[in-house]
C-alpha cells in the first residue's frame, strides 16, 4: 500500500459523520481508565483518528499521547484535541511503541493491518509497552463481523457538505472489503470526489487472551467497554498488567 488509509477527504467525512463510536465507547473507557488518571499516568491512544476519543479523554483529565498512521487524521486530531500531550504518527506493526500506563484504541484500528500475523505482532508490541499496573483496552473485528455481513452490499450517508457511498464485500472468511466514494463541498460550492479501497483483516478474537498472557497482560473478550453494546462482531479486549 503506497499511501495510508484515510486520505484528507475520507478523514474529514469520518470526522464529521462517524463520531458516534467515540460517543458510545468513551464513558466505559473513562471509567476503566480512572486508576491511571488518579496516578497521573500516560494514556497511549493508537489509531486515534481525528481525535474524537482523544478529546473525551483530555476533557476528563487524562494525559494522552495520541497516535495514528494517517497524516490527514493527525491534522484533524491536532485541531480536535489540542490539550493532548502530543499527537504523533505511529504506524503499526513497524514502528516502536512508547511505554505508557494505558494502551487504548477504538474503531478496530488493528483490523486495518495487512494480515493476521501483523495484528498479532502489533498486539504483542502494544502489550510490551504497557507498564506495571497499566490498562489495556481496544476493540477488534472478529470473524463474526464478516460472516454476519455477507449479504450486506452497500450503504450511503449524506451530510450538509459531504456524502459517502460504500460498497461491501466478503471475499474470504477473514476479509471484509470496503470501496468508498466520498464527495466533499468546496468553498465555491462545487464538489470534489475521492475513492478509497480498504481491506480489513478479520481475526479470531478468542485467541487474543492467550497471546497477550504470554506478555504478562491479562485480558478478557467482552461485548462492551462499559454498559454500551458494540455492533455485532466487534469485541472489546480489556484488561491490564498487574503491578
C-alpha positions in Angstrom: 0.0 0.0 0.0 1.7 3.2 -1.2 -0.3 5.6 1.0 -2.2 5.2 4.2 -5.9 4.7 4.6 -7.9 7.9 5.3 -6.7 10.5 2.9 -7.9 14.1 3.6 -11.4 13.8 2.2 -12.3 10.5 3.8 -10.7 11.6 7.1 -12.9 14.7 7.0 -16.1 12.7 6.3 -15.3 10.3 9.0 -14.7 13.1 11.4 -17.9 14.9 10.6 -20.2 11.9 10.2 -18.9 9.0 12.3 -18.2 10.3 15.7 -20.9 8.1 17.3 -18.4 5.3 18.0 -16.3 7.6 20.2 -19.5 8.9 21.9 -20.6 5.3 22.5 -17.3 4.0 23.9 -16.0 7.0 25.9 -18.0 6.6 29.1 -16.9 3.0 29.7 -13.3 3.7 28.8 -13.1 6.7 31.1 -14.4 4.6 33.9 -11.9 1.8 33.2 -9.0 4.2 33.0 -9.8 6.1 36.2 -6.9 4.5 38.2 -4.5 5.7 35.5 -5.8 9.2 35.8 -5.5 9.1 39.6 -1.8 8.4 39.5 -1.1 10.8 36.6 -0.3 8.1 34.2 0.1 8.4 30.4 -2.5 7.0 28.0 -1.2 5.9 24.7 -4.0 6.0 22.2 -3.3 4.2 18.9 -5.5 4.7 15.9 -6.7 8.0 17.3 -8.2 9.1 14.0 -9.4 12.7 14.1 -9.1 12.9 17.9 -12.8 12.3 18.9 -12.0 9.9 21.7 -8.8 11.9 22.5 -10.9 14.9 23.2 -13.1 12.9 25.6 -10.0 11.7 27.5 -8.3 15.1 27.6 -11.6 16.7 28.9 -11.8 14.0 31.6 -8.3 14.9 32.9 -6.1 12.3 31.3 -2.6 12.8 29.9 -2.8 11.5 26.3 -0.3 10.6 23.7 -2.5 10.2 20.6 -1.2 8.4 17.5 -2.4 7.4 14.1 -0.9 6.2 10.8 -2.8 8.7 8.7 -1.3 12.2 8.4 -4.7 13.6 7.4 -6.3 12.2 10.6 -3.5 13.6 12.7 -4.0 17.0 11.3 -7.7 16.9 12.3 -6.8 15.5 15.7 -4.5 18.4 16.5 -7.4 20.7 16.0 -9.9 18.5 17.8 -7.9 17.7 20.9 -5.3 20.5 21.4 -4.9 19.6 25.0 -3.3 16.2 24.3 0.3 16.0 25.5 1.4 15.0 22.0 -0.2 13.9 18.7 2.2 11.8 16.6 2.4 9.4 13.7 2.7 5.7 14.7 2.4 3.0 12.0 1.9 -0.5 13.4 3.4 -3.0 13.4 6.6 -1.4 12.1 7.2 1.5 14.5 8.4 1.1 18.0 5.7 1.7 20.6 6.4 4.1 23.5 5.8 2.9 27.1 2.6 4.0 28.7 0.3 3.4 31.7 -2.6 2.6 29.4 -2.9 1.5 25.8 -6.2 2.3 24.2 -7.5 2.1 20.6 -11.1 2.1 19.3 -12.6 1.9 15.8 -10.9 -1.5 15.3 -7.6 0.1 14.1 -5.7 -3.2 14.1 -8.1 -4.7 11.6 -6.6 -2.3 9.1 -3.3 -4.1 9.1 -2.3 -6.3 6.2 -2.5 -9.8 7.8 -3.4 -11.7 11.0 0.3 -12.0 11.6 0.7 -8.3 11.6 -2.2 -7.9 14.0 -0.5 -10.4 16.4 2.8 -8.6 16.1 1.1 -5.2 16.9 -0.8 -6.7 19.8 2.4 -8.1 21.3 4.2 -4.7 20.8 1.3 -2.8 22.5 1.3 -5.3 25.4 5.0 -5.0 25.9 4.7 -1.2 26.0 2.2 -1.4 28.9 3.8 -0.5 32.3 3.0 -2.4 35.5 -0.5 -1.7 36.8 -1.4 -0.5 33.3 -4.8 -0.8 31.5 -5.2 -2.4 28.1 -8.4 -1.6 26.0 -9.1 -1.9 22.3 -11.8 -3.3 20.0 -11.3 -5.9 17.3 -13.5 -7.2 14.5 -13.9 -10.9 14.9 -14.6 -13.4 12.0 -18.2 -12.9 13.0 -18.1 -9.3 11.7 -17.7 -10.6 8.1 -19.9 -13.6 8.4 -22.9 -11.6 9.6 -22.5 -9.1 6.8 -22.2 -11.4 3.8 -25.5 -10.2 2.4 -24.7 -6.5 3.1 -23.7 -4.9 -0.2 -23.9 -1.1 0.0 -24.5 1.9 2.3 -24.8 5.6 1.9 -24.7 8.6 4.3 -25.1 12.2 3.4 -24.4 15.4 5.4 -24.7 19.1 4.7 -21.4 19.3 3.0 -20.3 15.7 2.5 -21.5 12.4 1.3 -20.2 8.8 1.3 -21.2 5.8 -0.7 -19.7 2.4 0.4 -19.8 -1.0 -1.3 -19.0 -4.0 0.9 -17.8 -7.5 0.0 -16.6 -10.5 1.9 -14.2 -12.3 -0.4 -12.9 -14.7 2.4 -14.0 -15.6 5.9 -11.1 -13.5 7.2 -11.6 -10.4 5.0 -14.0 -7.5 4.8 -13.6 -5.1 1.9 -14.9 -1.6 1.6 -14.9 0.5 -1.5 -15.7 4.1 -0.6 -16.5 7.1 -2.7 -16.6 10.5 -0.9 -18.0 13.8 -2.1 -16.9 17.0 -0.2 -18.2 20.5 -0.9 -15.5 23.0 -2.0 -15.6 26.7 -0.7 -17.0 27.8 -4.1 -20.0 25.4 -3.8 -18.7 22.8 -6.2 -18.0 19.2 -5.2 -14.9 17.1 -5.3 -14.7 13.3 -5.3 -12.2 10.8 -4.0 -12.2 7.0 -3.8 -10.6 4.7 -1.3 -10.3 0.9 -1.1 -10.0 -0.6 2.4 -9.1 -4.2 3.2 -9.9 -5.2 6.7 -8.5 -8.4 8.1 -10.8 -10.3 10.4 -9.3 -12.2 13.4 -10.4 -14.9 15.8 -10.7 -12.7 19.0 -10.8 -15.8 21.2 -7.0 -16.2 20.5 -6.1 -12.8 21.9 -6.1 -13.5 25.7 -3.6 -16.3 25.3 -1.4 -14.2 23.0 -1.3 -11.3 25.5 -1.0 -13.5 28.6 2.4 -14.7 27.2 3.5 -11.0 27.5 2.1 -10.6 31.1 -1.1 -8.8 30.1 -4.3 -10.4 31.2 -7.4 -9.5 29.1 -11.0 -10.6 28.6 -13.1 -10.5 25.4 -16.2 -8.6 26.2 -19.3 -7.2 24.4 -18.5 -3.7 25.6 -16.1 -1.4 27.5 -18.8 -0.5 29.9 -22.6 -0.6 29.6 -22.8 0.2 25.9 -23.3 -2.5 23.3 -20.9 -2.8 20.4 -22.0 -3.8 16.9 -22.3 -7.5 16.2 -18.9 -8.9 15.5 -16.9 -6.1 17.2 -15.5 -7.1 20.6 -13.8 -5.2 23.4 -10.4 -6.6 24.5 -10.0 -5.3 28.1 -7.6 -6.0 30.9 -4.1 -5.0 32.0 -0.8 -5.8 33.5 -0.5 -6.4 37.2 1.8 -4.4 39.5 
